């Protein structure tokens, strides 16, 4: 095993995290900048992806236990889930299904290939779960990862403004819509403005991940 | 020895989820099943929150860096993305917008009718 991949990932991510700490904006998102930078470095130096992954695969493997760990915030939020059970269930079923169907059919209508459609369908759920779903249904996990982060950045940059523009004032509605449409990155933004909306957004993100993982593989068989 | 208890539980549930997904030939990722099993164990009182919470937080706080290696895999698909730039970008932007607004309006409607 060569240590290049993991070292490169940690160095580049550390540098962009420092930049992000100094200039907090959606366009300084350290994950997306790191992916682009490392991809360019591999291309310039002619390093095969397999050689990079030789050691970087350790980080990817840790996504599994990280998803399992999401049980802890959901367990802690069980009071909130109980208090807004009806809103959360309806919001996730409606929002989660809308996200899959709109992404799938719009890409299809514009001539997207089947592998692209399968990669784009799970784009609204948290990256770790989306990558897992993408791999299971025959999509391209790498493409899904980039699309999920891009979606999250849209929510991080614009979700609160869009909700205000469309006169959505209800805090639960704002939180649920943000978590369902733009997962952790949307949550990270809305929690700065409203703690309750942020908490609901985080729970919506985790539960929408579970909901999408449960229905998408079966739904996709019907859509294909 | 405390961290090893939490790590053993988290990895154990991941292994259990992966095994279940494989054994029953499910299309649901093993990690999601593992999360549901761990949640069930916490809710039924089989496991105590203190046994796993610090280690779970460590994983969650550091999740971002784990997305990078799978994301870098995009290098193999630059051609595909270039040729499908329009369907990909339009679907991403519009689907985000529609999902955000439909979810918000549906939940708001539900709340208003409750009084």
Interface residues (C-beta under 8 A of the other chain):
Chain A: X5 X9 X10 X12 X13 X30 X31 X32 X34 X35 X38 X39 X42 X43 X49 X52 X53 X56 X57 X59 X60 X62 X63 X64 X65 X66 X67 X68 X69 X70 X71 X72 X73 X74 X75 X76 X78 X86 X87 X90 X91 X94 X95 X98 X99 X102 X103 X104 X106 X107 X108 X109 X110 X111 X112 X113 X115 X116 X120 X123 X124 X127 X128 X129 X131 X132 X133 X135 X136 X137 X140 X141 X142 X143 X145 X146 X147 X149 X150 X151 X154 X155 X159 X162 X163 X166 X168 X169 X170 X172 X173 X174 X176 X177 X178 X180 X181 X182 X184 X209 X210 X213 X214 X217 X218
Chain B: X7 X10 X11 X13 X14 X17 X18 X27 X28 X29 X30 X31 X32 X34 X35 X36 X38 X39 X42 X43 X49 X52 X53 X55 X56 X57 X59 X60 X62 X63 X64 X65 X66 X67 X68 X69 X70 X71 X72 X73 X74 X75 X76 X77 X80 X81 X84 X86 X87 X88 X90 X91 X92 X93 X94 X95 X96 X97 X98 X99 X100 X101 X102 X103 X104 X105 X106 X107 X108 X110 X111 X112
